Amino acid sequence: MPSILYPDYGAADWLQDGTSGFIVNDVDDLITRIDALTANPGELTRAKRGALELAARFDCRVIIKDWEREIERMLSPRHASG
């Protein structure tokens, strides 16, 4: 299920509004968004796919591999020399 979030949590830094979730400004926006998703199941289905893709980027195995690559890069002789 895609998230519906307020912008003051930094959601726009990692969530694409309308693609992997939704950003709303207030309760009225929230109600409007839920009504629109209820009326358009295709939009909800697309957002569900986007939410799953976003979640995969934050999988702990992906994060660990990213950190391993970064640490290896930082410890490599090429990086150490400058």
N, C-alpha and C positions, 0 to 999 in steps of 0.2 A: 504494500500500500504506500503510495507516495505521501510524503510529509506535507503538511500545511503549516507554515511557520511565519512568525512576525519578523520583520527585518532587523530589529534591534539585537538579535542574537548572532549577527554575522552570517546569516544564512546565505546571503548573496555571494559570499566568498567561496562556497562549495556547492551550492545548489543552483541549478539553472531553472529559473522560474518558468513553469509551464512544460518543462521537459523531464526533470527528475523530481519534481515536487512543485510546491506553490508557495509564494510569498504574499502575504496579505498585510494590510496596514492596520486594520481594526476589525471589530466584530461584524460590521456590515459587509466588509470585503470577504470575510470568512463565510458568511451566509451566502453571499453571491457566488462564491467559488464552489461551495458544496452544491448549491442549486444547479450551477452550470455542469458540474461533473455528473450529477444525477440525470440531467437531461441529455447528456452526451457521453454515453458509455465508451465510445471510441477514444475520446480524449483521456478518460480515466485509464483505459487499457494502455495507451501510449505512455502515460505518466508512470504507470506501474512498471513497464519495461525499463524506463529511464531510471526509476528508483532502484531497481535491481542492479542495473549497470553501475550506478553510483555506489551502492552498498558493496559491490565487488571490489571497487577501488580501495575501500577501507577494511577489507578482509585482513585479519591479523597476519596471514601468510604473505600477502602482498606487501604489507607495511614492513615486515621483517626482512623480506628480500630487498626492498628499497633501501633500508638502513644498511644491510650487509654490503650492497653495492657501493653506497656512499662511503662507508668506512674503508672498504678496500681501495676505493679511489683516493681517499685522503692519505692512506698509508702507502700508496704506490710510490716507487722511487721517482717517477716522473713528476708527481705532484709535490713531493718533498723537496726536490731541487729547484722548484720554482717558478 
